[in-house]
Amino acid sequence: MDETKERLSYVTCPALVLTSTVDNVVPPENSAYILNHIQSAEKRQHMLRNSYHVASMDFDKDTIVAQTAQFVQATVAKKKVHERIF
């Protein structure tokens, strides 16, 4: 965990943080810590209100797929616009 904390500042890629609000393993506050310590210009958090620790296999799995697809599509679209400008 200490090593991870030290390396968060090296993260510069776009980041989508999906946070289960009722996680009995990882406190939701950890997501805020990650978002505050990564250097990504493009970062977003989405709260998952209907799932526990393994949200990808819980009630929010469809939301996770939709949010991830939306984030990737938006990121790629921004990159294409940026490439056309330069």
Contacts in CASP RR format, 6 or more apart in sequence:
PFRMAT RR
TARGET T0000
AUTHOR 0000-0000-0000
METHOD contacts of the structure
MODEL  1
MDETKERLSYVTCPALVLTSTVDNVVPPENSAYILNHIQSAEKRQHMLRN
SYHVASMDFDKDTIVAQTAQFVQATVAKKKVHERIF
5 37 0 8 1.000
8 34 0 8 1.000
8 37 0 8 1.000
8 38 0 8 1.000
9 37 0 8 1.000
9 38 0 8 1.000
9 39 0 8 1.000
10 39 0 8 1.000
11 38 0 8 1.000
11 39 0 8 1.000
11 40 0 8 1.000
12 38 0 8 1.000
12 39 0 8 1.000
12 40 0 8 1.000
12 41 0 8 1.000
13 40 0 8 1.000
14 40 0 8 1.000
14 41 0 8 1.000
14 42 0 8 1.000
14 43 0 8 1.000
14 71 0 8 1.000
14 75 0 8 1.000
15 34 0 8 1.000
15 35 0 8 1.000
15 38 0 8 1.000
15 40 0 8 1.000
15 42 0 8 1.000
15 43 0 8 1.000
15 44 0 8 1.000
16 43 0 8 1.000
16 44 0 8 1.000
16 45 0 8 1.000
16 46 0 8 1.000
16 67 0 8 1.000
16 68 0 8 1.000
16 71 0 8 1.000
17 31 0 8 1.000
17 34 0 8 1.000
17 35 0 8 1.000
17 43 0 8 1.000
17 44 0 8 1.000
17 45 0 8 1.000
17 46 0 8 1.000
18 45 0 8 1.000
18 46 0 8 1.000
18 48 0 8 1.000
18 55 0 8 1.000
18 64 0 8 1.000
18 67 0 8 1.000
18 68 0 8 1.000
19 28 0 8 1.000
19 31 0 8 1.000
19 45 0 8 1.000
19 46 0 8 1.000
19 47 0 8 1.000
19 48 0 8 1.000
20 26 0 8 1.000
20 28 0 8 1.000
20 48 0 8 1.000
20 51 0 8 1.000
20 52 0 8 1.000
20 53 0 8 1.000
20 55 0 8 1.000
20 58 0 8 1.000
20 60 0 8 1.000
21 28 0 8 1.000
21 47 0 8 1.000
21 48 0 8 1.000
21 49 0 8 1.000
22 49 0 8 1.000
22 51 0 8 1.000
22 52 0 8 1.000
23 52 0 8 1.000
23 53 0 8 1.000
24 52 0 8 1.000
24 53 0 8 1.000
25 53 0 8 1.000
26 53 0 8 1.000
28 47 0 8 1.000
31 45 0 8 1.000
32 45 0 8 1.000
35 43 0 8 1.000
35 45 0 8 1.000
42 75 0 8 1.000
42 78 0 8 1.000
44 71 0 8 1.000
46 63 0 8 1.000
46 67 0 8 1.000
48 55 0 8 1.000
48 60 0 8 1.000
48 63 0 8 1.000
48 64 0 8 1.000
49 60 0 8 1.000
50 58 0 8 1.000
50 59 0 8 1.000
50 60 0 8 1.000
50 63 0 8 1.000
51 58 0 8 1.000
51 59 0 8 1.000
51 60 0 8 1.000
51 61 0 8 1.000
52 58 0 8 1.000
55 61 0 8 1.000
55 64 0 8 1.000
56 64 0 8 1.000
END
